[in-house]
Amino acid sequence: LIGLAVVAAVGASGWYLSRDIARSAAVLSKRVNEMASGAGDLTARVAIDSKDELGRLAEGINAMIAKLHAVVSKVRGSGKAR
């Protein structure tokens, strides 16, 4: 009976962990696909709520978005000067 309870607890914690990872990956995937379609909002950032691999990936995506936003802003600004 105790073994069954331990297996159930490990299974529940594994399910919770995998659900959290899948949710974070889905958010990152949605944001990258949004940017790839060309319709992405370059002022929006991915929320970072962890320091694991997905959190570091989100930081990198946010840094890339910031650089793209700066380049697009610069190009728009140079087009208005003419």
All heavy atoms as an XYZ file, in Angstrom:
587
protein
N       0.832     -1.198      0.000
C       0.000      0.000      0.000
C       0.877      1.263      0.000
O       0.578      2.214     -0.702
C      -0.936     -0.031      1.210
C      -2.055      1.020      1.213
C      -2.955      0.834     -0.004
C      -2.862      0.927      2.482
N       1.944      1.234      0.817
C       2.857      2.382      0.870
C       3.570      2.537     -0.469
O       3.737      3.654     -0.969
C       3.869      2.229      2.033
C       3.138      2.312      3.366
C       4.946      3.294      1.938
C       4.001      2.034      4.560
N       3.968      1.412     -1.058
C       4.624      1.458     -2.366
C       3.716      2.055     -3.426
O       4.149      2.841     -4.274
N       2.449      1.719     -3.379
C       1.481      2.264     -4.320
C       1.330      3.769     -4.126
O       1.241      4.526     -5.108
C       0.129      1.563     -4.139
C      -0.950      1.912     -5.143
C      -0.511      1.530     -6.552
C      -2.250      1.205     -4.776
N       1.330      4.212     -2.881
C       1.235      5.645     -2.589
C       2.468      6.385     -3.100
O       2.359      7.494     -3.652
C       1.064      5.870     -1.095
N       3.641      5.791     -2.947
C       4.878      6.410     -3.428
C       4.868      6.500     -4.954
O       5.210      7.538     -5.528
C       6.113      5.632     -2.921
C       7.376      6.094     -3.630
C       6.259      5.775     -1.419
N       4.445      5.429     -5.606
C       4.368      5.436     -7.067
C       3.380      6.498     -7.540
O       3.635      7.234     -8.499
C       3.982      4.031     -7.597
C       3.614      4.074     -9.067
C       5.111      3.049     -7.360
N       2.253      6.616     -6.869
C       1.255      7.625     -7.236
C       1.818      9.037     -7.036
O       1.604      9.920     -7.873
C      -0.011      7.434     -6.415
N       2.538      9.259     -5.937
C       3.116     10.577     -5.663
C       4.176     10.934     -6.698
O       4.223     12.068     -7.194
C       3.708     10.618     -4.253
N       5.036      9.977     -7.049
C       6.072     10.213     -8.052
C       5.423     10.472     -9.412
O       5.825     11.373    -10.150
C       7.068      9.029     -8.115
C       7.978      9.141     -9.324
C       7.884      8.965     -6.839
N       4.397      9.699     -9.740
C       3.690      9.899    -11.002
C       3.030     11.260    -11.071
O       3.082     11.937    -12.105
N       2.396     11.690     -9.994
C       1.735     12.997     -9.954
C       2.750     14.128    -10.085
O       2.522     15.098    -10.815
C       0.939     13.148     -8.668
N       3.874     14.015     -9.394
C       4.888     15.072     -9.487
C       5.517     15.091    -10.876
O       5.811     16.159    -11.415
C       5.949     14.920     -8.404
O       6.660     13.719     -8.572
N       5.707     13.922    -11.484
C       6.230     13.869    -12.849
C       5.268     14.480    -13.840
O       5.664     15.212    -14.750
N       3.981     14.222    -13.674
C       2.964     14.801    -14.542
C       2.954     16.318    -14.405
O       2.900     17.044    -15.392
C       1.593     14.229    -14.194
C       0.481     14.900    -14.947
C       0.111     14.673    -16.235
C      -0.366     15.929    -14.460
N      -0.924     15.495    -16.574
C      -1.239     16.286    -15.491
C      -0.473     16.579    -13.236
C      -2.216     17.266    -15.350
C      -1.447     17.564    -13.099
C      -2.299     17.894    -14.145
N       3.018     16.812    -13.165
C       3.017     18.254    -12.921
C       4.242     18.910    -13.560
O       4.134     19.960    -14.205
C       2.990     18.533    -11.418
C       3.039     19.993    -11.079
C       1.911     20.792    -11.225
C       4.213     20.592    -10.629
C       1.956     22.148    -10.928
C       4.261     21.933    -10.331
C       3.132     22.711    -10.479
O       3.186     24.044    -10.197
N       5.403     18.303    -13.401
C       6.638     18.843    -13.960
C       6.586     18.855    -15.488
O       6.933     19.856    -16.119
C       7.838     18.035    -13.473
C       9.212     18.482    -13.956
C       9.515     19.883    -13.452
C      10.273     17.516    -13.471
N       6.128     17.774    -16.085
C       6.061     17.717    -17.550
C       5.041     18.703    -18.091
O       5.242     19.298    -19.149
C       5.739     16.299    -18.023
O       4.445     15.920    -17.643
N       3.952     18.921    -17.383
C       2.944     19.905    -17.802
C       3.530     21.313    -17.779
O       3.308     22.111    -18.695
C       1.736     19.819    -16.871
C       0.567     20.689    -17.307
C      -0.509     20.648    -16.279
N      -0.008     21.309    -15.073
C      -0.772     21.856    -14.149
N      -2.063     21.779    -14.245
N      -0.251     22.456    -13.116
N       4.313     21.617    -16.758
C       4.944     22.930    -16.637
C       5.960     23.157    -17.758
O       6.007     24.232    -18.356
C       5.616     23.059    -15.267
C       6.042     24.466    -14.959
O       5.274     25.408    -15.248
O       7.156     24.629    -14.412
N       6.748     22.146    -18.059
C       7.739     22.241    -19.138
C       7.041     22.419    -20.482
O       7.427     23.269    -21.293
C       8.660     21.011    -19.147
C       9.562     21.024    -17.915
C       9.494     20.959    -20.417
C      10.330     19.739    -17.695
N       6.001     21.645    -20.713
C       5.262     21.738    -21.980
C       4.611     23.106    -22.134
O       4.598     23.672    -23.234
C       4.212     20.638    -22.051
N       4.094     23.667    -21.074
C       3.464     24.987    -21.131
C       4.507     26.058    -21.465
O       4.268     26.926    -22.309
C       2.778     25.316    -19.806
C       1.991     26.608    -19.867
C       1.282     26.960    -18.575
N       0.573     25.831    -18.014
C       0.576     25.530    -16.722
N       1.242     26.261    -15.868
N      -0.092     24.494    -16.275
N       5.669     25.989    -20.826
C       6.734     26.960    -21.108
C       7.222     26.841    -22.547
O       7.427     27.844    -23.229
C       7.911     26.745    -20.154
O       7.538     26.973    -18.831
N       7.387     25.620    -23.014
C       7.823     25.410    -24.393
C       6.779     25.911    -25.378
O       7.121     26.483    -26.421
C       8.112     23.927    -24.631
N       5.513     25.746    -25.067
C       4.443     26.228    -25.948
C       4.442     27.744    -26.037
O       4.230     28.312    -27.119
C       3.092     25.718    -25.461
N       4.682     28.418    -24.926
C       4.738     29.888    -24.931
C       5.900     30.367    -25.800
O       5.740     31.281    -26.622
C       4.871     30.433    -23.488
C       5.225     31.901    -23.481
C       3.589     30.190    -22.718
N       7.065     29.754    -25.640
C       8.228     30.128    -26.438
C       7.987     29.845    -27.922
O       8.291     30.673    -28.780
C       9.470     29.382    -25.960
C      10.011     29.790    -24.599
C      11.156     28.875    -24.195
C      10.460     31.230    -24.603
N       7.422     28.698    -28.218
C       7.149     28.322    -29.600
C       6.161     29.285    -30.244
O       6.343     29.723    -31.386
C       6.606     26.901    -29.639
O       6.278     26.541    -30.955
N       5.121     29.650    -29.516
C       4.122     30.586    -30.038
C       4.760     31.934    -30.355
O       4.504     32.523    -31.404
C       2.999     30.756    -29.020
C       1.928     31.724    -29.456
C       0.881     31.898    -28.385
C      -0.101     32.977    -28.795
N      -0.951     33.385    -27.678
N       5.602     32.413    -29.464
C       6.241     33.722    -29.658
C       7.192     33.696    -30.852
O       7.217     34.635    -31.654
C       6.996     34.122    -28.388
C       7.600     35.493    -28.447
C       6.504     36.548    -28.502
N       7.099     37.853    -28.561
C       6.956     38.693    -29.570
N       6.188     38.398    -30.574
N       7.560     39.853    -29.566
N       7.981     32.648    -30.985
C       8.913     32.545    -32.111
C       8.145     32.431    -33.423
O       8.494     33.079    -34.415
C       9.871     31.347    -31.911
C      10.659     31.054    -33.168
C      10.820     31.625    -30.757
N       7.088     31.629    -33.453
C       6.282     31.506    -34.665
C       5.596     32.817    -35.017
O       5.462     33.162    -36.191
C       5.244     30.392    -34.514
C       5.870     29.025    -34.561
O       6.898     28.826    -35.194
N       5.256     28.079    -33.883
N       5.181     33.556    -34.019
C       4.569     34.866    -34.226
C       5.565     35.818    -34.891
O       5.223     36.529    -35.827
C       4.128     35.414    -32.867
C       3.257     36.621    -32.896
C       2.866     37.011    -31.480
O       1.955     36.373    -30.921
O       3.503     37.932    -30.923
N       6.790     35.799    -34.412
C       7.824     36.657    -34.996
C       8.164     36.201    -36.413
O       8.372     37.025    -37.301
C       9.084     36.636    -34.136
C       8.947     37.399    -32.857
S      10.425     37.285    -31.855
C      11.720     37.492    -33.014
N       8.213     34.900    -36.638
C       8.567     34.368    -37.951
C       7.511     34.710    -38.995
O       7.831     34.858    -40.175
C       8.743     32.855    -37.871
N       6.270     34.864    -38.570
C       5.206     35.186    -39.517
C       5.276     36.647    -39.962
O       4.621     37.027    -40.914
C       3.838     34.894    -38.899
O       3.525     35.857    -37.904
N       6.039     37.448    -39.257
C       6.173     38.861    -39.614
C       5.134     39.739    -38.957
O       5.158     40.949    -39.114
N       4.219     39.154    -38.224
C       3.153     39.928    -37.599
C       3.383     40.122    -36.101
O       2.483     40.517    -35.397
C       1.814     39.235    -37.820
N       4.573     39.829    -35.646
C       4.855     39.878    -34.217
C       5.019     41.297    -33.696
O       5.482     42.197    -34.392
N       4.622     41.498    -32.462
C       4.785     42.770    -31.777
C       6.176     42.799    -31.163
O       6.467     42.030    -30.252
C       3.713     42.898    -30.696
C       3.835     44.177    -29.895
O       4.610     45.070    -30.294
O       3.141     44.284    -28.867
N       7.031     43.671    -31.680
C       8.419     43.702    -31.210
C       8.581     44.390    -29.860
O       9.679     44.446    -29.324
C       9.308     44.360    -32.260
C       9.443     43.590    -33.571
C      10.318     44.365    -34.558
C      10.007     42.209    -33.344
N       7.493     44.929    -29.312
C       7.578     45.501    -27.973
C       7.215     44.463    -26.911
O       7.483     44.669    -25.738
C       6.649     46.715    -27.831
O       5.300     46.298    -28.068
C       7.034     47.807    -28.809
N       6.603     43.357    -27.330
C       6.209     42.308    -26.386
C       7.412     41.434    -26.052
O       8.265     41.182    -26.894
C       5.100     41.451    -26.982
N       7.461     40.988    -24.829
C       8.542     40.115    -24.384
C       7.949     38.846    -23.790
O       6.803     38.821    -23.349
C       9.418     40.803    -23.326
C      10.121     42.069    -23.810
C      11.131     41.745    -24.895
N      11.877     42.909    -25.311
C      11.602     43.644    -26.370
N      10.571     43.349    -27.129
N      12.332     44.679    -26.707
N       8.758     37.812    -23.759
C       8.348     36.541    -23.156
C       8.572     36.650    -21.651
O       9.654     37.053    -21.212
C       9.177     35.374    -23.736
C       8.794     34.061    -23.081
C       9.025     35.293    -25.244
N       7.558     36.292    -20.874
C       7.693     36.323    -19.418
C       8.662     35.232    -18.978
O       8.590     34.101    -19.442
C       6.338     36.113    -18.758
N       9.584     35.593    -18.098
C      10.579     34.641    -17.603
C      10.284     34.383    -16.139
O      10.340     35.282    -15.317
C      12.006     35.207    -17.770
C      12.283     35.527    -19.225
C      13.027     34.229    -17.216
C      13.551     36.300    -19.443
N       9.953     33.125    -15.833
C       9.665     32.796    -14.444
C      10.506     31.633    -13.925
O      10.164     31.003    -12.953
C       8.171     32.511    -14.252
C       7.563     31.674    -15.356
O       8.146     31.600    -16.434
O       6.487     31.098    -15.141
N      11.629     31.373    -14.609
C      12.528     30.331    -14.125
C      13.944     30.627    -14.602
O      14.155     31.427    -15.503
C      12.082     28.955    -14.635
O      12.211     28.887    -16.034
N      14.888     29.968    -14.001
C      16.295     30.132    -14.375
C      16.851     28.854    -14.995
O      18.048     28.688    -15.102
C      17.135     30.513    -13.144
C      16.829     31.888    -12.611
C      17.287     32.937    -13.594
C      17.037     34.327    -13.051
N      17.316     35.350    -14.034
N      15.964     27.957    -15.410
C      16.405     26.716    -16.028
C      16.691     26.943    -17.513
O      16.817     28.084    -17.963
C      15.370     25.608    -15.814
C      14.012     25.960    -16.407
O      13.877     27.036    -17.013
O      13.081     25.151    -16.257
N      16.784     25.874    -18.269
C      17.123     25.978    -19.685
C      16.083     26.773    -20.462
O      16.423     27.593    -21.313
C      17.263     24.580    -20.303
C      18.466     23.811    -19.811
C      18.230     23.109    -18.480
O      17.095     23.169    -17.929
O      19.196     22.512    -17.967
N      14.810     26.557    -20.164
C      13.765     27.299    -20.861
C      13.777     28.775    -20.469
O      13.488     29.640    -21.290
C      12.396     26.678    -20.585
C      12.154     25.328    -21.259
C      10.826     24.733    -20.810
C      12.199     25.448    -22.761
N      14.124     29.066    -19.239
C      14.243     30.464    -18.812
C      15.384     31.162    -19.525
O      15.255     32.312    -19.955
N      16.498     30.461    -19.692
C      17.629     31.049    -20.423
C      17.294     31.208    -21.898
O      17.689     32.186    -22.534
C      18.878     30.205    -20.220
C      19.428     30.310    -18.798
C      20.830     29.740    -18.670
N      20.936     28.360    -19.101
C      20.846     27.298    -18.302
N      20.641     27.474    -17.018
N      20.973     26.082    -18.777
N      16.540     30.267    -22.440
C      16.090     30.386    -23.832
C      15.168     31.592    -23.982
O      15.286     32.354    -24.953
C      15.376     29.106    -24.266
C      14.850     29.062    -25.692
C      15.984     29.246    -26.702
C      14.130     27.749    -25.944
N      14.278     31.804    -23.036
C      13.386     32.967    -23.066
C      14.186     34.262    -22.982
O      13.873     35.240    -23.671
C      12.371     32.894    -21.933
N      15.230     34.291    -22.156
C      16.092     35.475    -22.076
C      16.745     35.753    -23.423
O      16.829     36.909    -23.860
C      17.168     35.282    -21.015
C      16.669     35.338    -19.594
C      17.748     35.000    -18.578
O      18.900     34.686    -18.966
O      17.440     35.043    -17.380
N      17.221     34.700    -24.096
C      17.832     34.867    -25.410
C      16.836     35.362    -26.441
O      17.157     36.228    -27.267
N      15.624     34.842    -26.398
C      14.586     35.302    -27.330
C      14.252     36.758    -27.060
O      14.107     37.558    -27.999
C      13.341     34.397    -27.222
C      13.650     33.026    -27.825
C      12.136     35.031    -27.919
C      12.569     31.995    -27.592
N      14.154     37.140    -25.807
C      13.883     38.541    -25.472
C      15.006     39.455    -25.959
O      14.752     40.555    -26.451
C      13.681     38.704    -23.969
C      12.322     38.217    -23.525
O      11.408     38.067    -24.327
N      12.192     37.960    -22.240
N      16.252     39.012    -25.819
C      17.388     39.814    -26.293
C      17.345     39.954    -27.809
O      17.593     41.044    -28.349
C      18.703     39.177    -25.857
N      17.004     38.880    -28.506
C      16.906     38.934    -29.958
C      15.774     39.878    -30.386
O      15.939     40.669    -31.313
C      16.644     37.531    -30.515
C      16.564     37.485    -32.020
S      16.231     35.844    -32.647
C      14.589     35.566    -32.013
N      14.646     39.816    -29.706
C      13.525     40.693    -30.023
C      13.929     42.148    -29.811
O      13.594     43.021    -30.616
C      12.294     40.339    -29.171
C      11.753     38.968    -29.564
C      11.203     41.387    -29.323
C      10.692     38.438    -28.603
N      14.651     42.420    -28.730
C      15.085     43.794    -28.452
C      16.004     44.312    -29.557
O      15.877     45.466    -30.000
C      15.785     43.854    -27.098
N      16.922     43.473    -30.028
C      17.815     43.896    -31.107
C      17.058     44.123    -32.404
O      17.312     45.085    -33.110
C      18.925     42.865    -31.299
C      19.936     42.883    -30.176
C      21.033     41.876    -30.376
C      21.984     41.925    -29.181
N      23.096     41.010    -29.325
N      16.124     43.223    -32.713
C      15.307     43.406    -33.912
C      14.486     44.688    -33.821
O      14.349     45.426    -34.799
C      14.367     42.217    -34.106
C      14.969     40.949    -34.664
C      13.957     39.820    -34.609
C      15.434     41.167    -36.087
N      13.935     44.947    -32.649
C      13.143     46.162    -32.453
C      13.995     47.409    -32.669
O      13.548     48.375    -33.297
C      12.536     46.155    -31.050
C      11.606     47.286    -30.804
N      11.819     48.206    -29.823
C      10.453     47.647    -31.421
C      10.847     49.092    -29.832
N      10.006     48.775    -30.800
N      15.226     47.374    -32.176
C      16.124     48.518    -32.362
C      16.441     48.719    -33.842
O      16.446     49.859    -34.332
C      17.409     48.307    -31.559
N      16.692     47.645    -34.567
C      17.008     47.747    -35.993
C      15.804     48.274    -36.767
O      15.932     49.180    -37.599
C      17.472     46.382    -36.550
C      17.531     46.398    -38.065
C      18.811     46.001    -35.969
N      14.620     47.724    -36.491
C      13.411     48.170    -37.191
C      13.124     49.635    -36.877
O      12.768     50.406    -37.778
C      12.209     47.258    -36.827
C      10.899     47.851    -37.323
C      12.411     45.871    -37.383
N      13.290     50.043    -35.644
C      13.068     51.444    -35.264
C      14.043     52.364    -35.993
O      13.680     53.441    -36.464
C      13.219     51.625    -33.764
O      12.224     50.913    -33.085
N      15.289     51.924    -36.094
C      16.310     52.705    -36.785
C      15.984     52.844    -38.267
O      16.102     53.927    -38.856
C      17.679     52.041    -36.600
C      18.843     52.911    -36.916
C      20.120     52.177    -36.542
C      21.274     53.121    -36.479
N      22.525     52.441    -36.089
N      15.555     51.744    -38.883
C      15.192     51.777    -40.310
C      13.987     52.677    -40.533
O      13.954     53.470    -41.464
C      14.914     50.344    -40.823
C      14.276     50.354    -42.202
C      16.208     49.550    -40.857
N      12.986     52.571    -39.668
C      11.801     53.445    -39.793
C      12.191     54.907    -39.633
O      11.682     55.770    -40.332
C      10.765     53.080    -38.746
C       9.993     51.858    -39.081
C       8.911     51.617    -38.060
N       8.197     50.395    -38.369
C       7.415     49.765    -37.514
N       7.278     50.249    -36.301
N       6.803     48.668    -37.867
N      13.081     55.181    -38.688
C      13.531     56.560    -38.458
C      14.301     57.111    -39.639
O      14.160     58.276    -40.003
N      15.120     56.301    -40.290
C      15.901     56.787    -41.423
C      15.010     56.979    -42.643
O      15.275     57.807    -43.488
C      17.044     55.814    -41.760
O      16.522     54.592    -42.233
N      13.925     56.241    -42.742
C      13.002     56.393    -43.869
C      12.192     57.675    -43.760
O      11.811     58.269    -44.753
N      11.921     58.151    -42.565
C      11.147     59.378    -42.357
C      11.974     60.618    -42.643
O      11.444     61.665    -42.960
C      10.621     59.443    -40.930
C       9.548     58.417    -40.653
C       9.086     58.517    -39.216
C       8.054     57.446    -38.923
N       7.593     57.506    -37.544
N      13.290     60.523    -42.532
C      14.159     61.682    -42.707
C      14.233     62.091    -44.181
O      14.590     63.206    -44.502
C      15.559     61.376    -42.174
N      13.922     61.191    -45.079
C      14.035     61.494    -46.501
C      12.867     62.186    -47.037
O      11.937     62.537    -46.968
C      14.253     60.198    -47.277
C      15.600     59.628    -46.952
C      15.836     58.386    -47.752
N      17.144     57.882    -47.391
C      17.742     56.921    -48.004
N      17.190     56.343    -49.027
N      18.904     56.507    -47.629
